[in-house]
Amino acid sequence: MPTIGIRELKNRASEIVRKVKEEQSPYIITLRGKPSAMIIPLEENEVEDYIIAHHPYFVMLRDKARKEIYEGDAEGEDYLKKNK
């Protein structure tokens, strides 16, 4: 996976974004030589899914649900059908 420093990205932003889109290859952005961000290819129809999958609120809800399932505290299908 290619990496690029933040200063170089500043100078070549259009070129790099074009490469990410055309080559479908993410770039890791470094700050003082350490990875700090990533530019990933994204299709228009994937934006909403990406936001939901990574938004802190939805991540918290997903983790909470997984914990409830793991601990046996989740409501089952019968409960859901009864309480529509």
Secondary structure as the mmCIF struct_conf table of DSSP 4:
data_model
#
loop_
_struct_conf.conf_type_id
_struct_conf.id
_struct_conf.beg_label_comp_id
_struct_conf.beg_label_asym_id
_struct_conf.beg_label_seq_id
_struct_conf.end_label_comp_id
_struct_conf.end_label_asym_id
_struct_conf.end_label_seq_id
STRN STRN1 THR A 3 GLY A 5
HELX_RH_AL_P HELX_RH_AL_P1 ILE A 6 GLU A 23
TURN_TY1_P TURN_TY1_P1 GLN A 24 GLN A 24
STRN STRN2 TYR A 27 LEU A 31
TURN_TY1_P TURN_TY1_P2 ARG A 32 GLY A 33
STRN STRN3 LYS A 34 ILE A 39
HELX_RH_3T_P HELX_RH_3T_P1 GLU A 44 GLU A 46
HELX_RH_AL_P HELX_RH_AL_P2 VAL A 47 HIS A 54
HELX_RH_AL_P HELX_RH_AL_P3 PRO A 56 GLU A 71
TURN_TY1_P TURN_TY1_P3 GLY A 72 GLY A 72
BEND BEND1 ALA A 74 ALA A 74
HELX_RH_AL_P HELX_RH_AL_P4 GLU A 77 LYS A 82
TURN_TY1_P TURN_TY1_P4 ASN A 83 ASN A 83
#
